[in-house]
Amino acid sequence: MKRLLFFSFIAAMCLPFDAHAQFLENLKKLLKGTPGLTQEDAANGIKEALVKGTSNGVNLVSKMDGYFANPRIRIPLPAEAEAMQTKLRAIGLGKQVDRAILSINRAAEDAAQGAQPIFVDAIKKMTITDAISIVKGDTNAATTYLKKNTDSSLNRKFQPSIKASLEKVNATKYWADIVTTYNRLPLVKKINPDLTQYVTGKAIDGLFLMIANEESAIRKNPLARTSDLLKKVFGK
């Protein structure tokens, strides 16, 4: 019974707003009828769901082509380098530009592997009130909670990781090559954006976008709706 109630609380994430009140009332009745089961127990179910969702998101972006092959989160060159990209492609250096773009996405994929412990730490600190707010919130309430509670930690974690990854996959070298080549051209405004800071920000943005997708899937497709109890709760 306890396990079923855990799953019912997790599955509440997929309910439309006007159904939450009825669900919470049903949950309250179920809790009363099950000795030893508390709202804290149910909140732990939400935490388990979030750990799974963030893990899925991290796994999606940290694999090869997790960023590069996904047009929604693929990291382009910095906006201030757009003129540089256009100019270099025009003089036949498109391959060098493409190599730089590929390498910065590889760096993001490599660094993303270190994000999960940060999410797990934030999820462990979640209160019962936080969990209930997420259940009653909009379609990205969990993602918003995680972003609020992990953004600064992710930046601190990702900065050195991105820097190391940029060097590991030769992105720093490829970037320096095209910037140096461009800055030597006549009549161009010299540029040298902070590549580490730029890739860090883009990598984190892409990671949260994928986590938001995972949250949406949890809300729309509850895997636990196979039991008689869940069919009873959500059948209406």
C-alpha positions in Angstrom: 0.0 0.0 0.0 2.8 2.4 0.9 4.5 1.9 -2.5 1.2 2.5 -4.3 0.7 5.7 -2.4 4.2 6.8 -3.3 3.4 6.3 -7.0 0.0 8.0 -6.7 1.7 11.1 -5.3 4.3 11.1 -8.1 1.6 10.6 -10.7 -0.2 13.7 -9.4 2.3 15.7 -11.3 0.4 14.9 -14.5 -3.0 16.1 -13.2 -4.5 19.4 -14.5 -4.7 22.1 -11.9 -8.4 21.7 -11.1 -7.9 18.0 -10.3 -5.2 18.6 -7.7 -7.6 19.6 -4.9 -9.5 16.4 -5.3 -6.4 14.3 -5.5 -4.9 15.8 -2.3 -8.2 15.2 -0.5 -8.1 11.5 -1.7 -4.5 11.3 -0.6 -5.4 12.7 2.8 -8.1 10.0 3.2 -5.7 7.3 2.1 -3.1 8.5 4.6 -5.5 8.4 7.4 -6.4 4.8 6.5 -2.8 3.6 6.4 -1.1 3.4 9.8 2.5 4.8 9.8 2.3 6.5 6.4 2.9 10.3 6.5 3.0 13.1 4.1 6.7 13.0 4.4 6.7 9.5 3.1 4.6 10.7 0.1 7.0 13.6 -0.5 9.8 11.1 -0.7 8.1 9.7 -3.7 8.3 13.1 -5.4 12.0 13.2 -4.7 12.5 9.8 -6.2 10.7 11.0 -9.4 12.8 14.1 -9.6 16.0 12.2 -9.2 14.9 10.0 -12.0 13.9 12.9 -14.2 17.1 14.9 -13.6 19.2 11.7 -14.2 17.4 11.2 -17.5 18.1 14.8 -18.5 21.8 14.6 -17.6 22.2 11.3 -19.4 20.6 12.8 -22.6 23.0 15.8 -22.8 26.1 14.1 -21.5 26.3 11.4 -24.2 28.0 12.0 -27.5 26.0 14.4 -29.6 23.8 15.2 -26.6 24.2 18.9 -27.4 25.6 18.9 -30.9 23.0 16.8 -32.6 20.0 18.4 -30.8 19.1 21.6 -32.6 17.2 22.9 -29.6 20.3 23.0 -27.3 23.2 22.9 -29.8 25.7 25.6 -28.8 26.6 28.0 -31.6 29.5 30.4 -31.6 28.9 33.5 -29.4 26.7 36.1 -30.9 29.6 38.6 -31.0 31.5 36.1 -33.2 28.8 36.0 -35.9 30.7 38.4 -38.1 33.8 36.4 -37.6 32.1 33.2 -38.6 30.6 34.8 -41.8 34.0 36.3 -42.7 36.0 33.1 -42.2 33.5 31.0 -44.1 33.6 33.5 -47.0 37.4 33.0 -47.3 37.2 29.3 -47.3 37.8 28.5 -43.6 34.4 27.0 -42.9 35.9 23.7 -41.8 37.8 25.4 -39.1 34.7 27.2 -37.9 32.7 23.9 -37.9 35.5 22.2 -35.9 35.4 24.9 -33.3 31.6 24.6 -33.0 31.7 20.8 -32.7 34.5 21.0 -30.0 32.6 23.4 -27.7 29.5 21.1 -27.8 31.8 18.2 -27.0 33.1 20.1 -24.0 29.5 20.7 -22.8 28.7 17.1 -23.2 31.8 16.1 -21.2 31.2 18.6 -18.4 27.4 17.8 -18.0 28.3 14.5 -16.4 29.0 16.3 -13.1 25.6 17.9 -12.8 23.7 15.0 -11.2 25.2 15.2 -7.7 24.2 18.9 -7.5 20.6 18.1 -8.4 20.4 15.2 -5.9 21.7 17.5 -3.2 18.9 20.1 -3.9 16.3 17.4 -4.1 17.3 16.0 -0.7 16.8 19.4 0.8 13.3 19.7 -0.5 10.6 20.2 2.1 7.1 18.7 2.2 5.8 22.2 1.3 8.1 22.3 -1.7 6.9 18.9 -2.9 3.2 19.9 -2.6 3.9 23.2 -4.4 5.4 21.3 -7.2 2.4 18.9 -7.5 0.0 21.9 -7.5 2.3 24.0 -9.8 2.4 24.5 -13.5 4.0 22.2 -16.1 7.6 23.2 -15.2 7.2 23.8 -11.5 9.9 21.1 -10.6 12.3 22.5 -13.2 11.8 26.0 -11.8 12.4 24.8 -8.3 15.6 23.1 -9.4 16.8 26.0 -11.4 16.3 28.4 -8.4 18.1 26.1 -6.0 20.9 24.8 -8.2 21.7 27.6 -10.8 24.6 29.2 -8.8 26.0 25.8 -7.7 25.9 24.6 -11.3 27.7 27.7 -12.5 30.4 27.2 -9.9 30.7 23.5 -10.7 30.5 24.0 -14.5 33.0 26.8 -14.9 36.1 24.7 -14.1 34.6 21.6 -15.6 33.8 23.4 -18.9 37.3 25.0 -18.9 38.9 21.6 -18.4 36.6 20.0 -21.0 37.4 22.7 -23.6 41.0 22.0 -23.2 40.5 18.2 -23.2 38.7 18.2 -26.6 41.0 20.9 -28.0 38.1 23.4 -28.2 40.4 26.1 -26.7 42.9 25.5 -29.4 40.4 25.5 -32.2 38.7 28.6 -30.8 42.1 30.4 -30.5 43.0 29.4 -34.1 39.9 31.0 -35.6 39.9 34.1 -33.4 43.6 34.7 -34.1 43.0 34.2 -37.9 40.1 36.6 -37.8 41.8 39.2 -35.8 44.6 39.3 -38.3 42.3 40.2 -41.2 42.3 43.9 -42.2 39.5 46.2 -41.2 37.8 43.9 -38.7 36.9 44.7 -35.1 39.0 42.4 -33.0 37.1 40.0 -30.7 37.9 37.5 -27.9 34.8 36.5 -26.0 35.2 34.6 -22.7 34.6 31.1 -24.2 34.4 29.3 -20.8 31.7 31.6 -19.4 29.8 31.5 -22.7 29.8 27.7 -23.0 29.0 27.3 -19.3 25.8 29.4 -19.6 24.7 27.7 -22.8 25.4 24.3 -21.3 23.3 25.0 -18.2 20.4 26.4 -20.3 20.4 23.3 -22.5 20.4 21.0 -19.5 17.4 22.7 -17.9 15.5 22.6 -21.2 16.0 18.8 -21.3 15.0 18.5 -17.6 11.8 20.5 -18.4 11.1 18.0 -21.2 11.5 15.1 -18.7 9.1 16.9 -16.2 6.5 17.3 -18.9 6.8 13.6 -19.7 6.3 12.7 -16.1 3.2 14.8 -15.8 1.6 13.6 -19.1 2.6 9.9 -18.9 2.6 8.5 -15.4 4.1 5.0 -15.5 2.4 4.0 -12.3 -1.2 4.0 -13.6 -1.3 0.2 -13.8 -2.5 -0.5 -10.3 -6.2 -0.6 -9.3 -5.6 2.2 -6.8 -4.2 4.5 -9.4 -7.0 3.7 -11.8 -9.5 4.5 -9.1 -7.8 7.8 -8.2 -7.2 9.0 -11.8 -9.9 7.2 -13.6 -12.2 10.2 -13.3 
